[in-house]
Amino acid sequence: MEALKAATLINANLLDMGDKLGSLEAGKLADVIVVDGRPDENLDDLRKIDVVMKDGHVLIQSGLLVTTRHDQQ
């Protein structure tokens, strides 16, 4: 969990962008992956991608591609 904070929240604050990035909150920018498992306990769980959201659009759901990047514009 500390590594995740270092890669997100701490870096956003160091860049003086903590009001826009670094955590999941209303009004902030975020790309999100949801995995089926506990990657904080088992790094292999990072291979079990369930959902990917980029710029507010779902790209992958239930592990399957649901839209391509060029379809979102």
mmJSON file of the N, C-alpha and C atoms, coordinates in Angstrom:
{"data_MODEL":{"atom_site":{
"group_PDB":["ATOM","ATOM","ATOM","ATOM","ATOM","ATOM","ATOM","ATOM","ATOM","ATOM","ATOM","ATOM","ATOM","ATOM","ATOM","ATOM","ATOM","ATOM","ATOM","ATOM","ATOM","ATOM","ATOM","ATOM","ATOM","ATOM","ATOM","ATOM","ATOM","ATOM","ATOM","ATOM","ATOM","ATOM","ATOM","ATOM","ATOM","ATOM","ATOM","ATOM","ATOM","ATOM","ATOM","ATOM","ATOM","ATOM","ATOM","ATOM","ATOM","ATOM","ATOM","ATOM","ATOM","ATOM","ATOM","ATOM","ATOM","ATOM","ATOM","ATOM","ATOM","ATOM","ATOM","ATOM","ATOM","ATOM","ATOM","ATOM","ATOM","ATOM","ATOM","ATOM","ATOM","ATOM","ATOM","ATOM","ATOM","ATOM","ATOM","ATOM","ATOM","ATOM","ATOM","ATOM","ATOM","ATOM","ATOM","ATOM","ATOM","ATOM","ATOM","ATOM","ATOM","ATOM","ATOM","ATOM","ATOM","ATOM","ATOM","ATOM","ATOM","ATOM","ATOM","ATOM","ATOM","ATOM","ATOM","ATOM","ATOM","ATOM","ATOM","ATOM","ATOM","ATOM","ATOM","ATOM","ATOM","ATOM","ATOM","ATOM","ATOM","ATOM","ATOM","ATOM","ATOM","ATOM","ATOM","ATOM","ATOM","ATOM","ATOM","ATOM","ATOM","ATOM","ATOM","ATOM","ATOM","ATOM","ATOM","ATOM","ATOM","ATOM","ATOM","ATOM","ATOM","ATOM","ATOM","ATOM","ATOM","ATOM","ATOM","ATOM","ATOM","ATOM","ATOM","ATOM","ATOM","ATOM","ATOM","ATOM","ATOM","ATOM","ATOM","ATOM","ATOM","ATOM","ATOM","ATOM","ATOM","ATOM","ATOM","ATOM","ATOM","ATOM","ATOM","ATOM","ATOM","ATOM","ATOM","ATOM","ATOM","ATOM","ATOM","ATOM","ATOM","ATOM","ATOM","ATOM","ATOM","ATOM","ATOM","ATOM","ATOM","ATOM","ATOM","ATOM","ATOM","ATOM","ATOM","ATOM","ATOM","ATOM","ATOM","ATOM","ATOM","ATOM","ATOM","ATOM","ATOM","ATOM","ATOM","ATOM","ATOM","ATOM","ATOM","ATOM","ATOM","ATOM","ATOM"],
"id":[1,2,3,4,5,6,7,8,9,10,11,12,13,14,15,16,17,18,19,20,21,22,23,24,25,26,27,28,29,30,31,32,33,34,35,36,37,38,39,40,41,42,43,44,45,46,47,48,49,50,51,52,53,54,55,56,57,58,59,60,61,62,63,64,65,66,67,68,69,70,71,72,73,74,75,76,77,78,79,80,81,82,83,84,85,86,87,88,89,90,91,92,93,94,95,96,97,98,99,100,101,102,103,104,105,106,107,108,109,110,111,112,113,114,115,116,117,118,119,120,121,122,123,124,125,126,127,128,129,130,131,132,133,134,135,136,137,138,139,140,141,142,143,144,145,146,147,148,149,150,151,152,153,154,155,156,157,158,159,160,161,162,163,164,165,166,167,168,169,170,171,172,173,174,175,176,177,178,179,180,181,182,183,184,185,186,187,188,189,190,191,192,193,194,195,196,197,198,199,200,201,202,203,204,205,206,207,208,209,210,211,212,213,214,215,216,217,218,219],
"type_symbol":["N","C","C","N","C","C","N","C","C","N","C","C","N","C","C","N","C","C","N","C","C","N","C","C","N","C","C","N","C","C","N","C","C","N","C","C","N","C","C","N","C","C","N","C","C","N","C","C","N","C","C","N","C","C","N","C","C","N","C","C","N","C","C","N","C","C","N","C","C","N","C","C","N","C","C","N","C","C","N","C","C","N","C","C","N","C","C","N","C","C","N","C","C","N","C","C","N","C","C","N","C","C","N","C","C","N","C","C","N","C","C","N","C","C","N","C","C","N","C","C","N","C","C","N","C","C","N","C","C","N","C","C","N","C","C","N","C","C","N","C","C","N","C","C","N","C","C","N","C","C","N","C","C","N","C","C","N","C","C","N","C","C","N","C","C","N","C","C","N","C","C","N","C","C","N","C","C","N","C","C","N","C","C","N","C","C","N","C","C","N","C","C","N","C","C","N","C","C","N","C","C","N","C","C","N","C","C","N","C","C","N","C","C","N","C","C","N","C","C"],
"label_atom_id":["N","CA","C","N","CA","C","N","CA","C","N","CA","C","N","CA","C","N","CA","C","N","CA","C","N","CA","C","N","CA","C","N","CA","C","N","CA","C","N","CA","C","N","CA","C","N","CA","C","N","CA","C","N","CA","C","N","CA","C","N","CA","C","N","CA","C","N","CA","C","N","CA","C","N","CA","C","N","CA","C","N","CA","C","N","CA","C","N","CA","C","N","CA","C","N","CA","C","N","CA","C","N","CA","C","N","CA","C","N","CA","C","N","CA","C","N","CA","C","N","CA","C","N","CA","C","N","CA","C","N","CA","C","N","CA","C","N","CA","C","N","CA","C","N","CA","C","N","CA","C","N","CA","C","N","CA","C","N","CA","C","N","CA","C","N","CA","C","N","CA","C","N","CA","C","N","CA","C","N","CA","C","N","CA","C","N","CA","C","N","CA","C","N","CA","C","N","CA","C","N","CA","C","N","CA","C","N","CA","C","N","CA","C","N","CA","C","N","CA","C","N","CA","C","N","CA","C","N","CA","C","N","CA","C","N","CA","C","N","CA","C","N","CA","C","N","CA","C","N","CA","C","N","CA","C"],
"label_alt_id":[null,null,null,null,null,null,null,null,null,null,null,null,null,null,null,null,null,null,null,null,null,null,null,null,null,null,null,null,null,null,null,null,null,null,null,null,null,null,null,null,null,null,null,null,null,null,null,null,null,null,null,null,null,null,null,null,null,null,null,null,null,null,null,null,null,null,null,null,null,null,null,null,null,null,null,null,null,null,null,null,null,null,null,null,null,null,null,null,null,null,null,null,null,null,null,null,null,null,null,null,null,null,null,null,null,null,null,null,null,null,null,null,null,null,null,null,null,null,null,null,null,null,null,null,null,null,null,null,null,null,null,null,null,null,null,null,null,null,null,null,null,null,null,null,null,null,null,null,null,null,null,null,null,null,null,null,null,null,null,null,null,null,null,null,null,null,null,null,null,null,null,null,null,null,null,null,null,null,null,null,null,null,null,null,null,null,null,null,null,null,null,null,null,null,null,null,null,null,null,null,null,null,null,null,null,null,null,null,null,null,null,null,null,null,null,null,null,null,null],
"label_comp_id":["MET","MET","MET","GLU","GLU","GLU","ALA","ALA","ALA","LEU","LEU","LEU","LYS","LYS","LYS","ALA","ALA","ALA","ALA","ALA","ALA","THR","THR","THR","LEU","LEU","LEU","ILE","ILE","ILE","ASN","ASN","ASN","ALA","ALA","ALA","ASN","ASN","ASN","LEU","LEU","LEU","LEU","LEU","LEU","ASP","ASP","ASP","MET","MET","MET","GLY","GLY","GLY","ASP","ASP","ASP","LYS","LYS","LYS","LEU","LEU","LEU","GLY","GLY","GLY","SER","SER","SER","LEU","LEU","LEU","GLU","GLU","GLU","ALA","ALA","ALA","GLY","GLY","GLY","LYS","LYS","LYS","LEU","LEU","LEU","ALA","ALA","ALA","ASP","ASP","ASP","VAL","VAL","VAL","ILE","ILE","ILE","VAL","VAL","VAL","VAL","VAL","VAL","ASP","ASP","ASP","GLY","GLY","GLY","ARG","ARG","ARG","PRO","PRO","PRO","ASP","ASP","ASP","GLU","GLU","GLU","ASN","ASN","ASN","LEU","LEU","LEU","ASP","ASP","ASP","ASP","ASP","ASP","LEU","LEU","LEU","ARG","ARG","ARG","LYS","LYS","LYS","ILE","ILE","ILE","ASP","ASP","ASP","VAL","VAL","VAL","VAL","VAL","VAL","MET","MET","MET","LYS","LYS","LYS","ASP","ASP","ASP","GLY","GLY","GLY","HIS","HIS","HIS","VAL","VAL","VAL","LEU","LEU","LEU","ILE","ILE","ILE","GLN","GLN","GLN","SER","SER","SER","GLY","GLY","GLY","LEU","LEU","LEU","LEU","LEU","LEU","VAL","VAL","VAL","THR","THR","THR","THR","THR","THR","ARG","ARG","ARG","HIS","HIS","HIS","ASP","ASP","ASP","GLN","GLN","GLN","GLN","GLN","GLN"],
"label_asym_id":["A","A","A","A","A","A","A","A","A","A","A","A","A","A","A","A","A","A","A","A","A","A","A","A","A","A","A","A","A","A","A","A","A","A","A","A","A","A","A","A","A","A","A","A","A","A","A","A","A","A","A","A","A","A","A","A","A","A","A","A","A","A","A","A","A","A","A","A","A","A","A","A","A","A","A","A","A","A","A","A","A","A","A","A","A","A","A","A","A","A","A","A","A","A","A","A","A","A","A","A","A","A","A","A","A","A","A","A","A","A","A","A","A","A","A","A","A","A","A","A","A","A","A","A","A","A","A","A","A","A","A","A","A","A","A","A","A","A","A","A","A","A","A","A","A","A","A","A","A","A","A","A","A","A","A","A","A","A","A","A","A","A","A","A","A","A","A","A","A","A","A","A","A","A","A","A","A","A","A","A","A","A","A","A","A","A","A","A","A","A","A","A","A","A","A","A","A","A","A","A","A","A","A","A","A","A","A","A","A","A","A","A","A","A","A","A","A","A","A"],
"label_entity_id":["1","1","1","1","1","1","1","1","1","1","1","1","1","1","1","1","1","1","1","1","1","1","1","1","1","1","1","1","1","1","1","1","1","1","1","1","1","1","1","1","1","1","1","1","1","1","1","1","1","1","1","1","1","1","1","1","1","1","1","1","1","1","1","1","1","1","1","1","1","1","1","1","1","1","1","1","1","1","1","1","1","1","1","1","1","1","1","1","1","1","1","1","1","1","1","1","1","1","1","1","1","1","1","1","1","1","1","1","1","1","1","1","1","1","1","1","1","1","1","1","1","1","1","1","1","1","1","1","1","1","1","1","1","1","1","1","1","1","1","1","1","1","1","1","1","1","1","1","1","1","1","1","1","1","1","1","1","1","1","1","1","1","1","1","1","1","1","1","1","1","1","1","1","1","1","1","1","1","1","1","1","1","1","1","1","1","1","1","1","1","1","1","1","1","1","1","1","1","1","1","1","1","1","1","1","1","1","1","1","1","1","1","1","1","1","1","1","1","1"],
"label_seq_id":[1,1,1,2,2,2,3,3,3,4,4,4,5,5,5,6,6,6,7,7,7,8,8,8,9,9,9,10,10,10,11,11,11,12,12,12,13,13,13,14,14,14,15,15,15,16,16,16,17,17,17,18,18,18,19,19,19,20,20,20,21,21,21,22,22,22,23,23,23,24,24,24,25,25,25,26,26,26,27,27,27,28,28,28,29,29,29,30,30,30,31,31,31,32,32,32,33,33,33,34,34,34,35,35,35,36,36,36,37,37,37,38,38,38,39,39,39,40,40,40,41,41,41,42,42,42,43,43,43,44,44,44,45,45,45,46,46,46,47,47,47,48,48,48,49,49,49,50,50,50,51,51,51,52,52,52,53,53,53,54,54,54,55,55,55,56,56,56,57,57,57,58,58,58,59,59,59,60,60,60,61,61,61,62,62,62,63,63,63,64,64,64,65,65,65,66,66,66,67,67,67,68,68,68,69,69,69,70,70,70,71,71,71,72,72,72,73,73,73],
"pdbx_PDB_ins_code":[null,null,null,null,null,null,null,null,null,null,null,null,null,null,null,null,null,null,null,null,null,null,null,null,null,null,null,null,null,null,null,null,null,null,null,null,null,null,null,null,null,null,null,null,null,null,null,null,null,null,null,null,null,null,null,null,null,null,null,null,null,null,null,null,null,null,null,null,null,null,null,null,null,null,null,null,null,null,null,null,null,null,null,null,null,null,null,null,null,null,null,null,null,null,null,null,null,null,null,null,null,null,null,null,null,null,null,null,null,null,null,null,null,null,null,null,null,null,null,null,null,null,null,null,null,null,null,null,null,null,null,null,null,null,null,null,null,null,null,null,null,null,null,null,null,null,null,null,null,null,null,null,null,null,null,null,null,null,null,null,null,null,null,null,null,null,null,null,null,null,null,null,null,null,null,null,null,null,null,null,null,null,null,null,null,null,null,null,null,null,null,null,null,null,null,null,null,null,null,null,null,null,null,null,null,null,null,null,null,null,null,null,null,null,null,null,null,null,null],
"Cartn_x":[0.821,0.0,0.868,1.983,2.888,3.454,3.745,4.251,3.196,1.939,0.861,0.718,0.795,0.734,1.916,3.099,4.284,4.16,3.519,3.382,2.249,1.358,0.193,0.114,-0.366,-0.644,0.605,1.671,2.895,3.475,3.519,4.047,3.173,1.864,0.968,1.255,1.453,1.753,3.119,4.105,5.427,5.376,4.496,4.327,3.375,2.93,1.969,0.676,0.261,-0.958,-1.911,-1.746,-2.578,-4.056,-4.375,-5.785,-6.404,-5.573,-6.067,-5.798,-4.737,-4.28,-3.976,-3.739,-3.169,-4.112,-5.418,-6.383,-7.71,-8.557,-9.88,-10.863,-11.176,-12.124,-12.881,-14.095,-14.893,-14.135,-14.101,-13.451,-11.979,-11.384,-9.976,-9.874,-8.719,-8.427,-7.895,-8.367,-7.882,-8.091,-7.124,-7.256,-7.222,-8.085,-8.266,-8.198,-7.524,-7.625,-8.167,-9.012,-9.542,-9.087,-8.453,-7.971,-8.733,-8.804,-9.454,-8.384,-8.226,-7.215,-6.665,-5.543,-4.884,-3.445,-3.229,-1.86,-0.916,-1.472,-0.616,-0.032,-0.645,-0.152,0.475,-0.013,0.467,0.545,1.748,1.916,1.362,1.28,0.71,-0.756,-1.433,-2.829,-2.982,-1.902,-1.968,-2.297,-2.127,-2.47,-3.968,-4.706,-6.145,-6.939,-6.77,-7.428,-8.907,-9.756,-11.201,-11.785,-11.394,-11.928,-10.782,-10.83,-9.904,-10.741,-10.513,-11.164,-10.083,-10.27,-9.332,-10.147,-9.804,-10.514,-12.025,-12.428,-13.845,-14.6,-13.914,-14.561,-14.077,-15.004,-14.646,-14.093,-12.862,-12.233,-12.312,-12.169,-12.213,-13.172,-14.051,-14.979,-15.07,-15.001,-14.968,-13.826,-12.721,-11.543,-11.614,-12.708,-12.884,-12.905,-12.318,-12.323,-13.761,-14.234,-15.608,-15.637,-14.545,-14.467,-13.016,-12.814,-11.447,-11.274,-10.067,-9.796,-10.4,-10.357,-10.857,-12.383,-13.082,-14.549,-15.047,-14.189,-14.61,-14.739,-14.259,-14.227,-15.463],
"Cartn_y":[-1.189,0.0,1.256,1.213,2.371,2.653,1.608,1.805,2.476,2.099,2.712,4.187,4.509,5.915,6.705,6.095,6.777,7.049,6.146,6.305,7.245,7.548,8.352,9.62,9.508,10.664,11.48,10.821,11.538,12.265,11.58,12.236,13.396,13.262,14.374,15.581,15.346,16.449,17.073,16.233,16.759,17.642,17.306,18.104,19.275,19.47,20.514,20.376,19.101,18.813,17.944,17.951,17.139,17.474,18.681,19.05,18.46,17.916,17.382,15.893,15.396,14.016,13.343,12.034,11.332,10.492,10.744,9.941,9.947,9.005,8.921,9.783,10.932,11.862,12.576,12.983,13.728,14.968,15.198,16.374,16.196,15.075,14.824,13.98,14.059,13.26,11.904,10.837,9.516,8.5,7.649,6.435,5.309,4.323,3.31,1.912,1.005,-0.418,-1.118,-2.1,-2.925,-4.345,-4.956,-6.319,-7.247,-8.512,-9.539,-10.179,-9.666,-10.209,-9.152,-9.479,-8.613,-8.367,-7.448,-7.223,-6.713,-6.175,-5.767,-6.971,-8.14,-9.373,-10.324,-10.268,-11.172,-10.407,-10.063,-9.273,-9.958,-11.283,-11.988,-11.618,-11.129,-10.711,-9.517,-8.793,-7.688,-8.164,-9.443,-10.015,-10.244,-10.183,-10.472,-9.171,-8.479,-7.188,-7.41,-6.741,-6.855,-5.64,-4.423,-3.186,-2.207,-1.485,-0.381,0.823,1.945,3.209,4.223,4.926,5.968,7.176,8.32,9.568,9.433,8.664,8.525,7.521,6.803,5.827,4.423,3.465,2.074,1.493,1.005,0.375,-1.138,-1.67,-3.11,-3.374,-4.351,-4.741,-6.259,-6.844,-8.3,-8.905,-8.157,-8.635,-8.541,-7.987,-7.915,-6.473,-6.23,-4.906,-4.547,-3.399,-2.966,-1.753,-1.038,0.097,0.334,0.95,1.319,2.795,3.246,4.641,5.601,5.298,6.223,6.293,5.325,5.352,6.383,6.846,7.713,9.164,9.567,10.978,11.449],
"Cartn_z":[0.0,0.0,0.0,0.686,0.714,-0.676,-1.451,-2.816,-3.686,-3.521,-4.293,-3.946,-2.676,-2.266,-2.827,-2.799,-3.313,-4.807,-5.522,-6.971,-7.358,-6.439,-6.79,-5.947,-4.757,-3.909,-3.589,-3.186,-2.814,-4.026,-5.175,-6.379,-6.817,-6.718,-7.073,-6.184,-4.91,-3.994,-4.283,-4.613,-4.947,-6.188,-7.116,-8.337,-8.129,-6.899,-6.55,-7.365,-7.551,-8.294,-7.477,-6.162,-5.296,-5.368,-5.855,-6.001,-7.261,-8.168,-9.436,-9.614,-8.968,-9.169,-7.839,-7.898,-6.761,-5.943,-6.045,-5.291,-6.042,-5.711,-6.337,-5.559,-6.116,-5.507,-6.617,-6.318,-7.29,-7.741,-9.061,-9.615,-9.943,-9.553,-9.877,-11.136,-11.795,-12.975,-12.532,-13.168,-12.767,-13.876,-14.066,-14.85,-13.82,-13.99,-12.949,-13.543,-12.835,-13.147,-11.909,-12.151,-11.075,-11.354,-10.376,-10.543,-9.618,-10.025,-9.227,-8.355,-7.171,-6.278,-5.344,-4.754,-3.784,-4.224,-5.161,-5.639,-4.549,-3.462,-2.35,-1.616,-1.813,-1.198,-2.212,-3.475,-4.505,-5.831,-6.265,-7.479,-8.72,-8.72,-9.87,-10.099,-9.067,-9.217,-10.15,-10.429,-11.378,-12.795,-13.044,-14.358,-14.504,-13.42,-13.426,-13.549,-14.667,-14.867,-15.149,-14.388,-14.537,-15.265,-14.835,-15.409,-15.625,-16.755,-17.024,-17.415,-16.719,-17.061,-17.388,-18.502,-18.928,-19.336,-18.777,-19.088,-18.89,-17.884,-17.568,-18.414,-19.291,-20.161,-19.812,-19.786,-19.548,-20.846,-20.784,-21.945,-21.88,-20.671,-20.452,-19.305,-19.502,-18.444,-18.438,-17.26,-17.103,-17.915,-18.021,-18.716,-20.226,-20.781,-22.225,-22.709,-23.881,-24.489,-24.862,-24.383,-24.685,-25.604,-25.726,-26.63,-26.999,-28.12,-28.494,-28.226,-28.075,-27.733,-28.753,-30.032,-31.027,-31.048,-30.455,-30.37,-29.364,-28.478,-27.373,-27.766,-28.89,-29.231,-29.921],
"occupancy":[1.0,1.0,1.0,1.0,1.0,1.0,1.0,1.0,1.0,1.0,1.0,1.0,1.0,1.0,1.0,1.0,1.0,1.0,1.0,1.0,1.0,1.0,1.0,1.0,1.0,1.0,1.0,1.0,1.0,1.0,1.0,1.0,1.0,1.0,1.0,1.0,1.0,1.0,1.0,1.0,1.0,1.0,1.0,1.0,1.0,1.0,1.0,1.0,1.0,1.0,1.0,1.0,1.0,1.0,1.0,1.0,1.0,1.0,1.0,1.0,1.0,1.0,1.0,1.0,1.0,1.0,1.0,1.0,1.0,1.0,1.0,1.0,1.0,1.0,1.0,1.0,1.0,1.0,1.0,1.0,1.0,1.0,1.0,1.0,1.0,1.0,1.0,1.0,1.0,1.0,1.0,1.0,1.0,1.0,1.0,1.0,1.0,1.0,1.0,1.0,1.0,1.0,1.0,1.0,1.0,1.0,1.0,1.0,1.0,1.0,1.0,1.0,1.0,1.0,1.0,1.0,1.0,1.0,1.0,1.0,1.0,1.0,1.0,1.0,1.0,1.0,1.0,1.0,1.0,1.0,1.0,1.0,1.0,1.0,1.0,1.0,1.0,1.0,1.0,1.0,1.0,1.0,1.0,1.0,1.0,1.0,1.0,1.0,1.0,1.0,1.0,1.0,1.0,1.0,1.0,1.0,1.0,1.0,1.0,1.0,1.0,1.0,1.0,1.0,1.0,1.0,1.0,1.0,1.0,1.0,1.0,1.0,1.0,1.0,1.0,1.0,1.0,1.0,1.0,1.0,1.0,1.0,1.0,1.0,1.0,1.0,1.0,1.0,1.0,1.0,1.0,1.0,1.0,1.0,1.0,1.0,1.0,1.0,1.0,1.0,1.0,1.0,1.0,1.0,1.0,1.0,1.0,1.0,1.0,1.0,1.0,1.0,1.0,1.0,1.0,1.0,1.0,1.0,1.0],
"B_iso_or_equiv":[0.0,0.0,0.0,0.0,0.0,0.0,0.0,0.0,0.0,0.0,0.0,0.0,0.0,0.0,0.0,0.0,0.0,0.0,0.0,0.0,0.0,0.0,0.0,0.0,0.0,0.0,0.0,0.0,0.0,0.0,0.0,0.0,0.0,0.0,0.0,0.0,0.0,0.0,0.0,0.0,0.0,0.0,0.0,0.0,0.0,0.0,0.0,0.0,0.0,0.0,0.0,0.0,0.0,0.0,0.0,0.0,0.0,0.0,0.0,0.0,0.0,0.0,0.0,0.0,0.0,0.0,0.0,0.0,0.0,0.0,0.0,0.0,0.0,0.0,0.0,0.0,0.0,0.0,0.0,0.0,0.0,0.0,0.0,0.0,0.0,0.0,0.0,0.0,0.0,0.0,0.0,0.0,0.0,0.0,0.0,0.0,0.0,0.0,0.0,0.0,0.0,0.0,0.0,0.0,0.0,0.0,0.0,0.0,0.0,0.0,0.0,0.0,0.0,0.0,0.0,0.0,0.0,0.0,0.0,0.0,0.0,0.0,0.0,0.0,0.0,0.0,0.0,0.0,0.0,0.0,0.0,0.0,0.0,0.0,0.0,0.0,0.0,0.0,0.0,0.0,0.0,0.0,0.0,0.0,0.0,0.0,0.0,0.0,0.0,0.0,0.0,0.0,0.0,0.0,0.0,0.0,0.0,0.0,0.0,0.0,0.0,0.0,0.0,0.0,0.0,0.0,0.0,0.0,0.0,0.0,0.0,0.0,0.0,0.0,0.0,0.0,0.0,0.0,0.0,0.0,0.0,0.0,0.0,0.0,0.0,0.0,0.0,0.0,0.0,0.0,0.0,0.0,0.0,0.0,0.0,0.0,0.0,0.0,0.0,0.0,0.0,0.0,0.0,0.0,0.0,0.0,0.0,0.0,0.0,0.0,0.0,0.0,0.0,0.0,0.0,0.0,0.0,0.0,0.0],
"pdbx_formal_charge":[null,null,null,null,null,null,null,null,null,null,null,null,null,null,null,null,null,null,null,null,null,null,null,null,null,null,null,null,null,null,null,null,null,null,null,null,null,null,null,null,null,null,null,null,null,null,null,null,null,null,null,null,null,null,null,null,null,null,null,null,null,null,null,null,null,null,null,null,null,null,null,null,null,null,null,null,null,null,null,null,null,null,null,null,null,null,null,null,null,null,null,null,null,null,null,null,null,null,null,null,null,null,null,null,null,null,null,null,null,null,null,null,null,null,null,null,null,null,null,null,null,null,null,null,null,null,null,null,null,null,null,null,null,null,null,null,null,null,null,null,null,null,null,null,null,null,null,null,null,null,null,null,null,null,null,null,null,null,null,null,null,null,null,null,null,null,null,null,null,null,null,null,null,null,null,null,null,null,null,null,null,null,null,null,null,null,null,null,null,null,null,null,null,null,null,null,null,null,null,null,null,null,null,null,null,null,null,null,null,null,null,null,null,null,null,null,null,null,null],
"auth_seq_id":[1,1,1,2,2,2,3,3,3,4,4,4,5,5,5,6,6,6,7,7,7,8,8,8,9,9,9,10,10,10,11,11,11,12,12,12,13,13,13,14,14,14,15,15,15,16,16,16,17,17,17,18,18,18,19,19,19,20,20,20,21,21,21,22,22,22,23,23,23,24,24,24,25,25,25,26,26,26,27,27,27,28,28,28,29,29,29,30,30,30,31,31,31,32,32,32,33,33,33,34,34,34,35,35,35,36,36,36,37,37,37,38,38,38,39,39,39,40,40,40,41,41,41,42,42,42,43,43,43,44,44,44,45,45,45,46,46,46,47,47,47,48,48,48,49,49,49,50,50,50,51,51,51,52,52,52,53,53,53,54,54,54,55,55,55,56,56,56,57,57,57,58,58,58,59,59,59,60,60,60,61,61,61,62,62,62,63,63,63,64,64,64,65,65,65,66,66,66,67,67,67,68,68,68,69,69,69,70,70,70,71,71,71,72,72,72,73,73,73],
"auth_comp_id":["MET","MET","MET","GLU","GLU","GLU","ALA","ALA","ALA","LEU","LEU","LEU","LYS","LYS","LYS","ALA","ALA","ALA","ALA","ALA","ALA","THR","THR","THR","LEU","LEU","LEU","ILE","ILE","ILE","ASN","ASN","ASN","ALA","ALA","ALA","ASN","ASN","ASN","LEU","LEU","LEU","LEU","LEU","LEU","ASP","ASP","ASP","MET","MET","MET","GLY","GLY","GLY","ASP","ASP","ASP","LYS","LYS","LYS","LEU","LEU","LEU","GLY","GLY","GLY","SER","SER","SER","LEU","LEU","LEU","GLU","GLU","GLU","ALA","ALA","ALA","GLY","GLY","GLY","LYS","LYS","LYS","LEU","LEU","LEU","ALA","ALA","ALA","ASP","ASP","ASP","VAL","VAL","VAL","ILE","ILE","ILE","VAL","VAL","VAL","VAL","VAL","VAL","ASP","ASP","ASP","GLY","GLY","GLY","ARG","ARG","ARG","PRO","PRO","PRO","ASP","ASP","ASP","GLU","GLU","GLU","ASN","ASN","ASN","LEU","LEU","LEU","ASP","ASP","ASP","ASP","ASP","ASP","LEU","LEU","LEU","ARG","ARG","ARG","LYS","LYS","LYS","ILE","ILE","ILE","ASP","ASP","ASP","VAL","VAL","VAL","VAL","VAL","VAL","MET","MET","MET","LYS","LYS","LYS","ASP","ASP","ASP","GLY","GLY","GLY","HIS","HIS","HIS","VAL","VAL","VAL","LEU","LEU","LEU","ILE","ILE","ILE","GLN","GLN","GLN","SER","SER","SER","GLY","GLY","GLY","LEU","LEU","LEU","LEU","LEU","LEU","VAL","VAL","VAL","THR","THR","THR","THR","THR","THR","ARG","ARG","ARG","HIS","HIS","HIS","ASP","ASP","ASP","GLN","GLN","GLN","GLN","GLN","GLN"],
"auth_asym_id":["A","A","A","A","A","A","A","A","A","A","A","A","A","A","A","A","A","A","A","A","A","A","A","A","A","A","A","A","A","A","A","A","A","A","A","A","A","A","A","A","A","A","A","A","A","A","A","A","A","A","A","A","A","A","A","A","A","A","A","A","A","A","A","A","A","A","A","A","A","A","A","A","A","A","A","A","A","A","A","A","A","A","A","A","A","A","A","A","A","A","A","A","A","A","A","A","A","A","A","A","A","A","A","A","A","A","A","A","A","A","A","A","A","A","A","A","A","A","A","A","A","A","A","A","A","A","A","A","A","A","A","A","A","A","A","A","A","A","A","A","A","A","A","A","A","A","A","A","A","A","A","A","A","A","A","A","A","A","A","A","A","A","A","A","A","A","A","A","A","A","A","A","A","A","A","A","A","A","A","A","A","A","A","A","A","A","A","A","A","A","A","A","A","A","A","A","A","A","A","A","A","A","A","A","A","A","A","A","A","A","A","A","A","A","A","A","A","A","A"],
"auth_atom_id":["N","CA","C","N","CA","C","N","CA","C","N","CA","C","N","CA","C","N","CA","C","N","CA","C","N","CA","C","N","CA","C","N","CA","C","N","CA","C","N","CA","C","N","CA","C","N","CA","C","N","CA","C","N","CA","C","N","CA","C","N","CA","C","N","CA","C","N","CA","C","N","CA","C","N","CA","C","N","CA","C","N","CA","C","N","CA","C","N","CA","C","N","CA","C","N","CA","C","N","CA","C","N","CA","C","N","CA","C","N","CA","C","N","CA","C","N","CA","C","N","CA","C","N","CA","C","N","CA","C","N","CA","C","N","CA","C","N","CA","C","N","CA","C","N","CA","C","N","CA","C","N","CA","C","N","CA","C","N","CA","C","N","CA","C","N","CA","C","N","CA","C","N","CA","C","N","CA","C","N","CA","C","N","CA","C","N","CA","C","N","CA","C","N","CA","C","N","CA","C","N","CA","C","N","CA","C","N","CA","C","N","CA","C","N","CA","C","N","CA","C","N","CA","C","N","CA","C","N","CA","C","N","CA","C","N","CA","C","N","CA","C","N","CA","C","N","CA","C","N","CA","C","N","CA","C"],
"pdbx_PDB_model_num":[1,1,1,1,1,1,1,1,1,1,1,1,1,1,1,1,1,1,1,1,1,1,1,1,1,1,1,1,1,1,1,1,1,1,1,1,1,1,1,1,1,1,1,1,1,1,1,1,1,1,1,1,1,1,1,1,1,1,1,1,1,1,1,1,1,1,1,1,1,1,1,1,1,1,1,1,1,1,1,1,1,1,1,1,1,1,1,1,1,1,1,1,1,1,1,1,1,1,1,1,1,1,1,1,1,1,1,1,1,1,1,1,1,1,1,1,1,1,1,1,1,1,1,1,1,1,1,1,1,1,1,1,1,1,1,1,1,1,1,1,1,1,1,1,1,1,1,1,1,1,1,1,1,1,1,1,1,1,1,1,1,1,1,1,1,1,1,1,1,1,1,1,1,1,1,1,1,1,1,1,1,1,1,1,1,1,1,1,1,1,1,1,1,1,1,1,1,1,1,1,1,1,1,1,1,1,1,1,1,1,1,1,1,1,1,1,1,1,1]
}}}
